[in-house]
Amino acid sequence: MESIKRGEGRPRKRPKALYADTKYNMPLNLLYLDGKHIKPQIRSKPTKKRRPGRPRLFSKASYDRARSSVERSNGWIKAFRRIIIRYDRLPPVYMGFVHLACIIIYLRILQ
């Protein structure tokens, strides 16, 4: 959570909102985000019992939009077989190929 950066220009220390999966909807994570004044956009688990107090605001449209772009990006990156199978066991080498795949995808989009 401490390493979250955002966009171009002067780097911000905190984003305005954090979009995450239902597995991150834990009291400790929510308490941390509240302390940093970050709005959590985390879908609650359907089987989870409702906690007392005011429910957190959740924008389904913005969550779905963010989730869709992440899933689409992952799908583009997974088009590279070397990344899916993970031939490279060293994390720096693997991340190098992920960055290379992102550059190739970006160049394809620009054409």
C-alpha positions as CSV (number, residue, x, y, z in Angstrom):
1,M,0.0,0.0,0.0
2,E,2.9,2.4,0.7
3,S,4.2,2.0,-2.8
4,I,1.0,3.2,-4.6
5,K,1.9,6.0,-7.0
6,R,-0.2,7.7,-9.5
7,G,0.1,9.2,-13.0
8,E,2.4,11.8,-14.5
9,G,3.6,15.0,-13.0
10,R,4.4,15.5,-9.4
11,P,4.0,12.2,-7.7
12,R,1.2,12.0,-5.1
13,K,1.6,10.2,-1.9
14,R,-1.9,8.9,-1.9
15,P,-4.6,8.2,-4.5
16,K,-8.1,9.5,-4.0
17,A,-9.7,6.1,-4.2
18,L,-8.5,2.5,-4.2
19,Y,-10.3,-0.1,-6.3
20,A,-9.8,-3.7,-5.0
21,D,-11.3,-7.2,-5.1
22,T,-13.6,-8.6,-2.4
23,K,-10.7,-10.3,-0.7
24,Y,-9.3,-7.0,0.4
25,N,-12.4,-6.1,2.3
26,M,-11.0,-6.7,5.7
27,P,-11.3,-4.3,8.7
28,L,-7.5,-3.9,8.9
29,N,-7.3,-2.7,5.3
30,L,-10.3,-0.4,5.6
31,L,-8.8,1.1,8.8
32,Y,-5.5,1.7,7.0
33,L,-7.2,3.4,4.1
34,D,-9.4,5.5,6.5
35,G,-6.2,6.7,8.2
36,K,-4.7,7.8,4.9
37,H,-8.0,9.5,3.8
38,I,-8.3,7.1,0.8
39,K,-11.8,6.2,-0.3
40,P,-12.0,2.4,-0.6
41,Q,-14.0,1.1,-3.5
42,I,-14.1,-2.5,-2.5
43,R,-17.1,-4.7,-3.1
44,S,-18.3,-6.4,0.1
45,K,-18.7,-10.1,0.2
46,P,-22.3,-11.2,-0.4
47,T,-22.3,-13.7,2.4
48,K,-20.7,-11.3,4.9
49,K,-22.8,-10.2,7.8
50,R,-23.5,-6.4,7.7
51,R,-21.5,-4.5,10.3
52,P,-23.2,-1.9,12.5
53,G,-22.9,1.8,11.7
54,R,-23.1,3.7,8.4
55,P,-22.4,1.6,5.3
56,R,-19.5,2.6,3.1
57,L,-20.3,4.3,-0.2
58,F,-19.7,2.1,-3.2
59,S,-19.9,3.2,-6.8
60,K,-20.6,0.1,-8.9
61,A,-20.2,1.9,-12.2
62,S,-16.8,3.3,-11.4
63,Y,-15.7,0.0,-9.9
64,D,-16.8,-1.9,-13.0
65,R,-15.0,0.6,-15.2
66,A,-11.8,0.2,-13.3
67,R,-12.1,-3.5,-13.0
68,S,-12.8,-3.8,-16.8
69,S,-9.7,-1.9,-17.7
70,V,-7.5,-4.0,-15.4
71,E,-8.9,-7.3,-16.7
72,R,-8.4,-6.1,-20.3
73,S,-4.8,-5.0,-19.6
74,N,-4.1,-8.4,-18.0
75,G,-5.6,-10.1,-21.1
76,W,-3.3,-8.2,-23.4
77,I,-0.2,-9.0,-21.3
78,K,-1.2,-12.7,-21.2
79,A,-1.1,-12.8,-25.0
80,F,2.7,-13.2,-24.5
81,R,3.3,-16.9,-23.8
82,R,6.6,-16.4,-22.0
83,I,4.8,-14.3,-19.3
84,I,2.0,-16.8,-18.8
85,I,4.2,-19.9,-18.5
86,R,6.8,-17.9,-16.6
87,Y,10.0,-19.4,-18.0
88,D,12.1,-16.9,-16.0
89,R,12.3,-17.6,-12.3
90,L,14.1,-14.4,-11.3
91,P,11.7,-11.6,-10.5
92,P,13.8,-8.8,-12.2
93,V,14.0,-10.8,-15.5
94,Y,10.2,-11.7,-15.4
95,M,9.3,-8.0,-14.7
96,G,11.6,-7.0,-17.5
97,F,9.6,-9.1,-19.9
98,V,6.3,-7.7,-18.5
99,H,7.6,-4.2,-19.1
100,L,8.6,-5.2,-22.7
101,A,5.1,-6.7,-23.3
102,C,3.6,-3.4,-22.0
103,I,5.8,-1.4,-24.4
104,I,4.8,-3.6,-27.4
105,I,1.1,-3.4,-26.5
106,Y,1.4,0.4,-26.2
107,L,3.1,0.6,-29.6
108,R,0.4,-1.5,-31.2
109,I,-2.3,0.8,-29.7
110,L,-0.6,3.8,-31.2
111,Q,-0.6,2.4,-34.7
